[in-house]
Amino acid sequence: MDYRDIITIEAGKRSGKPCIRGMRITVYDVLSYLAAGMTYDEILDDFPYLTMEDILACLSYAADREQQTLTVTL
């Protein structure tokens, strides 16, 4: 699975933040729910339009961004 097929960035949507499949829910939203202790199932129950693949794409996007940050700062 390539997160670039799921994570979209549009200048006029959510101030250009990375969103899931063009919807108004951001990668940050999903990551903050996970960081707050929500389980995958709880997120999927609260947001029925999301899929497990969407959540995994958010994690993959965050990991890729972290890797890029490390590479640039080293």
Buried (B, 14 or more C-beta within 10 A) or exposed (E): EEBEEBBEEEEEBBEEEBBBBEBEBBBBBBBEBBEEEBEBEEBBEEBEEBBEBBBBBBBBBBEEEEEEEEEEEE
